[in-house]
Amino acid sequence: MRATSMLTFLVLTLTPALGAQNAQDKPKPCTAPEYRQFDFWLGEWDVLGVGGGRGVNRISSVYDGCVVREEYESGGGAYTGTSLNFYDASTSAWYQTWIDNQGQPLFLSGGIVDGKMVLSSEAGKRPVQRITWTPLDVGKVRQLWEQTDDGTTWSVVFDGTYTKRSSTAP
């Protein structure tokens, strides 16, 4: 009886330690350079659209660096939305899932093209959406959102400049 109790004690106390050791031996997920490609967008930003629209966008790295989370609020807070952005190593692509307070989802995929993050919706669904984030001077990013019905003529949905708030500037 005493041997059984001792064995039970050893199993219960050593099993979590062995599990922790195995976890330490595994490489951390989301550490490859591709997972850092969207890091230029991290921070708290004042957003100014070409047409004068204003807002604040908070971009953070969450879930141990596996996800870039966006939290947008227009000036006055009438329009809000959030996105989750992540790199999928199995497809070598970035994905964004966006939803706003008007119930309008947006599903995009893509990756880095000429130093810019370019994400688009499915080509078969009209209109096709394409959003390009371009790192500018230190502390600035341009976001250009375009759409097309025919795949050749693109119209601008939003063109804005992000300026990093001084409290989060590098």
Backbone as numpy.savetxt, mean C-alpha at the origin, in Angstrom:
# Nx Ny Nz CAx CAy CAz Cx Cy Cz
3.22 -42.91 37.52 2.39 -41.73 37.52 3.26 -40.48 37.52
4.30 -40.53 38.36 5.19 -39.38 38.45 5.93 -39.16 37.14
6.31 -40.20 36.45 7.01 -40.10 35.18 6.09 -39.48 34.13
4.82 -39.84 34.15 3.85 -39.27 33.21 3.69 -37.78 33.47
3.63 -37.37 34.72 3.50 -35.96 35.07 4.73 -35.17 34.62
5.89 -35.77 34.80 7.12 -35.11 34.39 7.16 -34.97 32.87
6.76 -35.99 32.15 6.73 -35.96 30.69 5.74 -34.89 30.20
4.58 -34.84 30.81 3.58 -33.83 30.46 4.14 -32.44 30.71
4.78 -32.25 31.83 5.38 -30.95 32.17 6.42 -30.55 31.12
7.29 -31.48 30.74 8.32 -31.18 29.76 7.71 -30.84 28.39
6.71 -31.59 27.97 6.08 -31.33 26.68 5.43 -29.94 26.69
4.72 -29.61 27.75 4.03 -28.32 27.83 4.98 -27.14 27.92
6.10 -27.31 28.56 7.03 -26.20 28.70 7.98 -26.06 27.53
8.36 -27.16 26.90 9.32 -27.09 25.81 8.70 -26.84 24.44
7.46 -27.23 24.24 6.83 -27.06 22.93 6.80 -25.60 22.50
6.36 -24.64 23.34 6.40 -23.24 22.88 7.81 -22.77 22.57
8.78 -23.21 23.34 10.17 -22.80 23.09 10.66 -23.34 21.75
10.31 -24.58 21.44 10.70 -25.15 20.15 10.02 -24.41 19.01
8.76 -24.04 19.19 8.04 -23.27 18.17 8.68 -21.92 17.96
9.09 -21.28 19.04 9.75 -19.97 18.92 11.07 -20.11 18.20
11.81 -21.19 18.48 13.08 -21.40 17.80 12.86 -21.60 16.30
11.84 -22.37 15.94 11.54 -22.57 14.52 11.15 -21.26 13.86
10.40 -20.40 14.55 10.01 -19.11 13.99 11.23 -18.23 13.77
12.22 -18.33 14.67 13.44 -17.54 14.51 14.27 -18.02 13.33
14.20 -19.29 13.01 14.98 -19.84 11.91 14.40 -19.46 10.55
13.11 -19.16 10.48 12.47 -18.82 9.21 12.82 -17.38 8.83
13.07 -17.13 7.54 13.34 -15.74 7.14 12.07 -14.90 7.30
12.26 -13.64 7.66 11.12 -12.74 7.82 10.47 -12.51 6.46
9.15 -12.52 6.42 8.48 -12.24 5.13 8.60 -10.76 4.78
8.39 -10.46 3.54 8.29 -9.07 3.06 9.57 -8.26 3.24
10.72 -8.90 3.17 11.98 -8.18 3.34 12.75 -8.00 2.03
12.29 -8.62 0.96 12.95 -8.46 -0.34 12.81 -7.01 -0.81
13.73 -6.52 -1.61 13.68 -5.13 -2.07 12.37 -4.74 -2.76
11.71 -5.68 -3.41 10.45 -5.37 -4.10 9.38 -4.86 -3.13
9.41 -5.33 -1.89 8.43 -4.90 -0.89 8.65 -3.45 -0.47
9.79 -2.87 -0.80 10.10 -1.48 -0.43 9.88 -0.51 -1.59
9.41 -0.99 -2.74 9.29 -0.14 -3.92 8.30 1.01 -3.75
7.34 0.88 -2.87 6.32 1.92 -2.68 6.62 2.75 -1.43
7.77 2.53 -0.80 8.10 3.24 0.44 8.25 4.74 0.24
8.51 5.20 -0.99 8.62 6.65 -1.23 7.31 7.37 -0.93
6.21 6.63 -0.84 4.89 7.21 -0.58 4.57 7.26 0.91
5.38 6.65 1.75 5.11 6.62 3.19 5.20 8.02 3.79
4.30 8.32 4.71 4.33 9.58 5.43 2.96 10.21 5.52
2.93 11.39 6.07 1.69 12.17 6.16 1.81 13.33 5.18
0.82 13.45 4.28 0.92 14.34 3.14 -0.24 15.32 3.06
0.07 16.55 2.67 -0.95 17.50 2.22 -1.08 17.28 0.73
-2.32 17.12 0.27 -2.58 16.84 -1.14 -3.27 18.04 -1.77
-2.74 18.50 -2.89 -3.32 19.63 -3.62 -3.55 19.20 -5.06
-4.82 19.19 -5.46 -5.16 18.84 -6.83 -4.99 20.02 -7.76
-4.76 19.74 -9.04 -4.59 20.80 -10.04 -5.81 21.71 -10.04
-6.99 21.16 -9.84 -8.22 21.96 -9.81 -8.47 22.67 -8.49
-7.56 22.53 -7.54 -7.69 23.22 -6.26 -8.20 22.36 -5.12
-8.60 21.12 -5.39 -9.04 20.25 -4.30 -7.92 19.98 -3.32
-8.27 19.90 -2.05 -7.27 19.68 -1.00 -7.66 18.49 -0.14
-6.65 17.88 0.44 -6.90 16.78 1.36 -5.64 16.41 2.12
-5.77 15.42 2.97 -4.65 14.88 3.74 -4.63 13.38 3.50
-3.44 12.85 3.26 -3.29 11.42 3.04 -2.22 10.91 3.99
-2.58 9.90 4.75 -1.65 9.26 5.68 -1.31 7.88 5.13
-0.03 7.68 4.83 0.44 6.44 4.24 1.39 5.78 5.23
1.08 4.55 5.62 1.90 3.88 6.63 2.22 2.45 6.21
3.32 1.97 6.74 3.72 0.58 6.55 3.15 -0.21 7.73
2.37 -1.25 7.43 1.74 -2.04 8.48 1.99 -3.53 8.23
1.61 -4.32 9.21 1.75 -5.78 9.13 3.18 -6.19 8.79
4.09 -5.69 9.63 5.51 -6.04 9.52 6.10 -5.70 8.16
5.65 -4.59 7.56 6.19 -4.14 6.29 5.62 -4.86 5.08
4.57 -5.65 5.27 3.97 -6.39 4.15 2.89 -5.58 3.44
2.40 -4.51 4.05 1.29 -3.75 3.50 1.56 -2.26 3.63
1.20 -1.50 2.59 1.20 -0.05 2.65 -0.26 0.37 2.74
-0.61 1.03 3.86 -2.00 1.44 4.09 -2.15 2.94 3.83
-3.17 3.28 3.07 -3.50 4.67 2.76 -4.80 5.05 3.47
-4.81 6.25 4.06 -6.01 6.78 4.70 -6.17 8.23 4.24
-7.13 8.45 3.33 -7.33 9.76 2.71 -8.56 10.46 3.29
-8.44 11.78 3.44 -9.56 12.61 3.86 -9.49 13.93 3.12
-10.58 14.28 2.43 -10.61 15.56 1.72 -10.71 16.69 2.73
-10.38 17.90 2.28 -10.55 19.07 3.13 -12.01 19.13 3.57
-12.24 19.23 4.86 -13.59 19.23 5.39 -14.12 17.85 5.70
-13.45 16.82 5.22 -13.82 15.45 5.56 -15.03 14.87 4.86
-15.56 15.55 3.83 -16.74 15.04 3.14 -16.44 13.75 2.37
-15.22 13.61 1.90 -14.84 12.42 1.15 -13.67 11.75 1.86
-13.81 10.46 2.17 -12.75 9.70 2.80 -12.63 8.35 2.12
-11.44 7.78 2.23 -11.23 6.45 1.67 -9.94 5.85 2.18
-9.81 4.57 1.94 -8.61 3.88 2.38 -8.22 2.83 1.35
-6.94 2.55 1.30 -6.47 1.47 0.42 -5.45 0.63 1.16
-5.39 -0.62 0.72 -4.33 -1.53 1.13 -3.55 -1.87 -0.12
-2.23 -1.70 -0.04 -1.33 -1.92 -1.17 -0.31 -2.97 -0.74
-0.07 -3.95 -1.60 0.87 -5.00 -1.23 1.52 -5.60 -2.46
2.73 -6.09 -2.24 3.48 -6.79 -3.28 3.24 -8.28 -3.11
2.96 -8.97 -4.21 2.76 -10.42 -4.21 3.92 -11.05 -4.96
4.81 -11.70 -4.23 5.99 -12.31 -4.84 5.63 -13.41 -5.83
4.49 -14.06 -5.64 4.12 -15.16 -6.53 3.74 -14.66 -7.93
3.31 -13.40 -8.03 2.96 -12.83 -9.34 3.92 -11.72 -9.76
4.85 -11.36 -8.87 5.80 -10.25 -9.10 5.06 -8.97 -9.44
3.95 -8.71 -8.73 3.14 -7.52 -9.00 2.68 -6.89 -7.70
2.38 -5.59 -7.80 1.77 -4.84 -6.72 0.25 -4.81 -6.93
-0.48 -4.76 -5.83 -1.94 -4.70 -5.87 -2.43 -3.61 -4.93
-3.50 -2.95 -5.34 -4.17 -1.98 -4.48 -5.67 -2.29 -4.46
-6.21 -2.30 -3.26 -7.66 -2.40 -3.07 -8.09 -1.13 -2.35
-8.94 -0.34 -2.99 -9.40 0.95 -2.47 -10.91 0.88 -2.22
-11.34 1.51 -1.15 -12.78 1.69 -0.90 -12.96 3.05 -0.24
-14.06 3.74 -0.62 -14.31 5.07 -0.06 -15.66 5.12 0.65
-15.97 6.27 1.21 -17.22 6.42 1.97 -18.44 6.53 1.06
-18.25 6.40 -0.23 -19.37 6.37 -1.17 -19.59 4.94 -1.70
-18.83 3.99 -1.15 -18.98 2.60 -1.54 -18.37 2.25 -2.89
-17.45 3.07 -3.36 -16.84 2.86 -4.68 -15.51 2.13 -4.55
-15.47 0.83 -4.88 -14.21 0.10 -4.81 -13.38 0.30 -6.07
-12.10 0.08 -5.92 -11.17 0.13 -7.04 -10.12 -0.95 -6.80
-9.89 -1.78 -7.81 -8.92 -2.87 -7.71 -7.88 -2.68 -8.81
-6.63 -2.48 -8.39 -5.56 -2.16 -9.33 -4.40 -3.14 -9.16
-3.60 -3.26 -10.22 -2.38 -4.05 -10.12 -1.34 -3.47 -11.07
-0.08 -3.79 -10.80 1.00 -3.29 -11.65 2.32 -3.33 -10.94
3.11 -2.26 -11.14 4.42 -2.23 -10.51 5.22 -1.02 -10.96
6.51 -1.07 -10.69 7.41 0.03 -11.00 7.71 0.04 -12.50
7.52 1.21 -13.12 7.83 1.44 -14.53 8.61 2.75 -14.61
9.86 2.68 -15.02 10.70 3.88 -15.15 10.72 4.70 -13.85
10.83 4.03 -12.71 10.93 4.72 -11.42 9.61 5.22 -10.86
8.51 4.92 -11.53 7.18 5.34 -11.08 6.36 4.10 -10.73
5.48 4.21 -9.73 4.56 3.12 -9.44 3.33 3.32 -10.32
3.03 2.33 -11.17 1.91 2.41 -12.10 0.99 1.22 -11.85
-0.23 1.50 -11.42 -1.22 0.47 -11.14 -2.45 0.73 -11.99
-3.02 -0.34 -12.56 -4.16 -0.21 -13.46 -5.22 -1.25 -13.12
-6.46 -0.95 -13.53 -7.53 -1.93 -13.39 -7.47 -2.89 -14.57
-8.32 -3.90 -14.54 -8.34 -4.91 -15.61 -8.66 -4.28 -16.95
-7.94 -4.70 -17.98 -8.14 -4.13 -19.32 -9.52 -4.45 -19.88
-10.12 -5.56 -19.48 -11.42 -5.94 -20.03 -12.60 -5.20 -19.44
-12.40 -4.52 -18.32 -13.49 -3.79 -17.67 -13.37 -2.31 -17.99
-14.44 -1.72 -18.49 -14.43 -0.32 -18.88 -15.13 0.55 -17.86
-14.67 1.73 -17.61 -13.41 2.27 -18.13 -12.21 1.67 -17.38
-11.10 1.62 -18.07 -9.85 1.18 -17.44 -9.28 2.35 -16.66
-8.89 2.08 -15.41 -8.31 3.09 -14.54 -6.80 2.87 -14.47
-6.04 3.96 -14.45 -4.58 3.87 -14.30 -4.14 4.99 -13.37
-3.41 4.62 -12.32 -2.88 5.62 -11.39 -1.37 5.49 -11.37
-0.70 6.63 -11.51 0.77 6.68 -11.52 1.23 7.58 -10.38
2.11 7.05 -9.53 2.74 7.83 -8.46 4.19 8.07 -8.87
4.58 9.33 -8.92 5.92 9.70 -9.35 6.63 10.42 -8.21
7.76 9.86 -7.71 8.53 10.60 -6.71 9.14 11.84 -7.37
8.96 12.99 -6.74 9.52 14.24 -7.25 10.69 14.64 -6.36
10.89 15.93 -6.18 11.91 16.39 -5.25 11.64 15.79 -3.88
12.64 15.87 -3.01 12.48 15.34 -1.65 11.22 15.92 -1.03
10.37 15.04 -0.51 9.17 15.49 0.17 7.99 15.76 -0.75
8.05 15.32 -2.01 6.92 15.53 -2.94 6.70 14.29 -3.79
5.43 14.03 -4.07 5.03 12.93 -4.96 3.87 13.44 -5.81
3.89 13.10 -7.09 2.76 13.42 -7.97 1.91 12.16 -8.14
0.59 12.34 -8.03 -0.33 11.24 -8.31 -1.19 11.65 -9.50
-1.14 10.86 -10.56 -1.93 11.11 -11.76 -2.86 9.93 -11.96
-4.17 10.21 -11.91 -5.19 9.17 -12.10 -5.87 9.44 -13.42
-5.83 8.44 -14.30 -6.41 8.57 -15.63 -7.35 7.40 -15.89
-8.24 7.59 -16.89 -9.11 6.49 -17.31 -9.31 6.54 -18.81
-9.67 5.37 -19.38 -9.90 5.28 -20.82 -11.04 4.30 -21.08
-11.78 4.56 -22.13 -12.80 3.62 -22.60 -12.30 2.80 -23.77
-11.39 3.39 -24.55 -10.94 2.72 -25.78 -9.50 2.22 -25.72
-8.79 2.54 -24.64 -7.41 2.08 -24.51 -6.39 2.97 -25.20
-6.85 3.99 -25.91 -5.90 4.88 -26.59 -6.01 6.32 -26.10
-7.21 6.77 -25.79 -7.41 8.14 -25.33 -7.65 8.12 -23.82
-6.76 8.79 -23.09 -6.84 8.81 -21.63 -7.31 10.19 -21.18
-8.21 10.21 -20.19 -8.64 11.47 -19.60 -8.23 11.48 -18.13
-7.93 12.67 -17.63 -7.45 12.83 -16.26 -8.64 12.84 -15.30
-8.59 11.97 -14.31 -9.58 11.95 -13.23 -9.07 12.83 -12.09
-7.79 12.72 -11.78 -7.18 13.50 -10.70 -5.70 13.67 -11.01
-5.20 14.89 -10.81 -3.78 15.18 -10.94 -3.41 16.02 -9.73
-2.61 15.47 -8.85 -2.30 16.19 -7.62 -0.87 16.02 -7.18
-0.46 16.93 -6.34 0.88 16.90 -5.75 0.76 16.67 -4.26
1.51 15.72 -3.79 1.61 15.42 -2.35 2.83 16.16 -1.82
2.65 16.88 -0.73 3.76 17.54 -0.06 3.82 16.99 1.35
4.96 16.39 1.69 5.09 15.77 3.00 5.01 16.82 4.09
4.23 16.53 5.10 4.10 17.45 6.24 5.44 17.49 6.98
5.79 18.65 7.46 7.12 18.85 8.06 7.38 17.94 9.23
6.33 17.55 9.97 6.55 16.68 11.13 6.98 15.29 10.72
6.77 14.91 9.42 7.18 13.59 8.97 8.23 13.65 7.87
8.78 14.85 7.63 9.79 14.99 6.56 11.05 14.21 6.97
11.78 13.69 5.98 12.99 12.91 6.30 14.06 13.74 6.95
